[in-house]
Each structure stands twice: as C-alpha cells, then as structure tokens.
Amino acid sequence: SAGGAHPHTTARVRASFGRGPVDAAGVAMDCGGDRGVLCMAVSESANEVVLGSSDHALYGFNITNGRLTRTLYSKRFGHSEWVTCAGYMADGRLLSGGMDNKLCLWSARGASCTELLGHTSSVSCMSVSPTVGVAISGSYDRTLRVWDVRGGGGGGMVLSGHKGAVLDIAWAPGGGGGPSVVSGGRDGVACVWDVGGGGGSVSEMRGHKGHVTSVAWCDASGGGGDVNSPGWVEAWRFRDCVTDSAYSIDFSADARTLVVGAFTRSPNTATGRIGRVHVFRRGSDEKVSTWARDGAID
C-alpha cells in the first residue's frame, strides 16, 4: 500500500475490498459555494472526514450523518491560498498544506493551528507517518522537508535532488517513518531517500517520459518487512494502460491488487477524454485479472 497501510484499517480493507461500499448511495457532504474540493483526509477513530477547498478552508464532517462539525479557517488561523493536501496523525491532529507555501498543524478538536514554514513555493503533497510523529512534505520549490510534529512541528532535513516540482510522496512499508521515502516529480524522476540516518541520501529511478504524478510502495510480503530485503518490490507491467495517462496508483494491503486512475482519449465526450479506473488483481495462481470502468469528465 502507499506508505504502508494504516494499522487501524488494514483488516477492514482486506475483508471488504471486493464487496464495495456499505451504502451504495453514500453520504453527501456539501462545503457550500462554488469552490472546488482539492483534497481529503479520513479519520476512522474520530469518525471525521476533512475536505480541503480552493476557498482556503478545510471542512470537517461527521462520516455517519454528513453534518459539518468544524471549519478550519479564520482571520487568525489557516491558509491564505488553496488547500492542496491533508492527512491525520495517529494522535488525531491534522496536517494540511497549501499554495501559500506553508503547512498547518491543526489540533485534534477545535480550529487552531501551528504554522510550519520553510518552503518557498506551493506545497504540493505531504505524507504523515501513521505510527510516529514525523511528516514529510513536497513542494514546487523542488525540495522535500522532514518535520518533527511530536511537539510544535519543528523543521528537520531539507531533501534536494529533483529538478522539477515534487508531486507525490510515500513512506516505505513497515509502519511509516522508516528509513526510506519515495518521491515523484515533474522532472520525470522517482527518488528514493534514505532519511533514517539523518543524511538524506538519494537514489534516482529514471525511465518515465513524462511527469511522475503518483508513487506507492508495494510490500510483496504482505507485512512490514525489511525494505532492504531482496524481492520486496515487484514490477507490475500491463499493456492495458499503454494508451492511457496514469495519474494515481495504489496497492491493496495484501499487495496483490493494484488500482490505477487514468485519463484516456474519447471523441464522444465534450472534453475529448474520459476518466478510467483500472483494477489489476493477482490471484493465488499468480495470474493477473483486470477490470476497468470509464466515466466522462465534465
């Protein structure tokens, strides 16, 4: 899974993945106005989902009934630009990033935050360790920053190596906060960073002809094994995706299902393209079955 599965959701994901949602109709959550929702984060323990918006605010909703519970924005606290990413910490606090170059560390309840400053351009992505008080952020300033969020959120290492904006980040499997982090950038390079020893050394993986928009770790052992052991990463290659532009990927908790979100050309839609979700499932016989569903993009 991307960054390692959260310890409180792994079992549920494995049991219910093939059955679909409990309520097919879902629960509507309306932020109001005409601004777009750009990101979201879910806390099962707090029964809350937070939506980040282009109106500079984050909105917290009760998962069960869809009611608005808090608005994370005021004259004193919050972002002054679009909110681009958000994620919960293990203790219930929320971390968000925005186009105002900063991250906000929000309290578990209420609407106050501490600002984490250091990036010199828009924060594009971030990943919070589910088990330790460490987070990492990526930016259009071409750097990653490691933050110690156990207290007030002090800045740590600055990781430099990308020659373009950093677009996605994922911790290595094994509980997060481990020695390795992978990042993808607009320079077409995926970088693996060794941050465990404090040195921030990097290994580059090249081969993409376009932007690397999404990264994920595949823990082939199905658990939190040693990321340096042979065979823990496997290559997934599928001809079905050759004509599509893939924008997002993720693995299931057992590392046997890969989901790919993509765009493909379609002359029958107003925009000339449709969204496509590919699902690849590797069975016990090691054969791969595929499934795809299309949807028009307005």
C-alpha positions, -999 to +999 in steps of 0.1 A: +000+000+000+011+036-004+033+044+025+022+013+044-014+006+054-028+024+085-028-001+114-065+006+122-078+000+086-057-029+072-080-057+084-112-039+073-098-031+038-088-068+033-122-081+043-144-056+024-124-046-006-143-069-030-178-062-016-180-025-023-194+003-001-219-004+027-242+023+014-241+024-024-258+059-023-232+073+000-235+104+023-234+138+007-211+164+023-215+199+010-188+225+016-211+252+001-204+278-025-189+270-059-152+264-049-137+230-057-127+203-032-090+196-038-081+171-011-094+150+017-084+130+047-103+104+068-100+096+105-119+064+114-113+068+151-127+103+151-155+095+127-145+125+107-136+134+071-119+167+063-122+183+028-097+209+017-110+236-006-099+262-031-116+288-008-086+284+016-106+264+042-108+229+054-142+215+064-147+187+089-178+164+085-192+136+106-188+105+085-221+088+097-245+117+090-226+140+068-231+170+091-205+198+092-187+197+125-159+223+122-144+248+097-107+252+098-102+287+087-103+321+104-085+355+104-060+342+129-056+305+118-054+287+085-043+290+049-044+321+027-044+301-006-058+269-020-055+238+003-037+211-017-032+182+008-042+169+042-036+140+065-043+128+100-017+120+126-020+090+149-029+113+179-059+128+160-042+161+149-044+171+112-017+184+090-025+204+058-005+220+031-014+248+006-004+271-022+006+297+004+039+278+008+031+266+044+017+237+063-008+240+092-007+216+121-043+216+135-054+205+169-075+173+171-105+193+182-114+229+175-099+252+148-065+264+160-032+255+143+006+259+143+022+271+111+052+251+097+073+274+075+102+267+052+090+260+017+095+289-008+067+278-032+034+259-031+032+227-010+020+201-035+019+169-013+026+156+021+026+122+039+021+117+077+036+087+094+007+067+110+028+055+139+055+081+147+054+119+149+071+126+116+058+141+084+073+149+051+062+175+025+069+181-011+068+215-029+071+233-062+104+247-048+118+212-058+125+201-023+111+178+004+111+187+041+110+164+070+091+177+101+091+166+137+055+170+146+056+153+180+057+188+197+053+221+179+063+209+145+099+218+141+116+216+107+143+190+101+161+178+069+157+195+036+160+170+008+172+184-026+176+164-058+145+169-080+149+193-109+112+199-111+082+202-087+077+174-062+042+159-070+038+129-046+054+112-016+051+078+001+068+063+032+083+028+029+061+000+043+067-011+079+048+015+099+059+047+083+087+069+095+112+043+084+145+048+067+131+053+032+107+076+014+099+077-024+090+109-042+079+116-078+085+149-097+077+168-128+113+161-139+101+125-147+123+111-119+113+090-089+137+094-060+142+070-030+155+089+000+173+073+030+162+096+058+167+071+087+203+081+094+198+119+090+219+121+059+191+122+033+210+102+006+191+096-026+188+070-053+172+080-086+149+059-108+146+071-144+125+057-172+093+078-174+089+101-204+065+124-185+058+137-151+058+112-122+024+121-107+019+093-082+041+069-062+033+039-040+052+011-022+044-025-028+052-047+002+051-080-016+054-099+017+020-086+028+035-072+060+060-047+073+092-065+063+127-051+059+126-027+029+162-037+020+155-075+018+156-090-017+123-093-036+102-069-015+093-049-046+079-063-078+074-047-112+038-045-125+036-041-163+003-040-181-003-034-218-039-023-210-025+010-197-002+019-225-027+042-243-038+059-210-022+087-190-019+073-154-023+100-127-027+080-095-018+045-082-023+025-050-019-011-038-042-030-015-030-041+020-020-076+008+000-061-022-020-083-047-043-056-061-032-025-080-056+003-087-047+029-114-065+061-121-060+074-156-073+096-185-079+082-220-089+099-252-126+097-262-141+116-292-176+111-279-173+134-249-173+172-247-138+173-233-123+147-256-113+124-228-128+102-201-116+091-167-107+054-164-101+032-133-080+001-139-080-027-112-054-054-115-058-084-092-031-111-089-046-144-078-031-173-059-021-189-093-001-157-100-023-149-130-034-113-133-071-104-139-081-069-150-112-047-146-119-012-159-146+014-156-149+046-175-166+079-167-170+111-186-150+142-175-172+173-175 
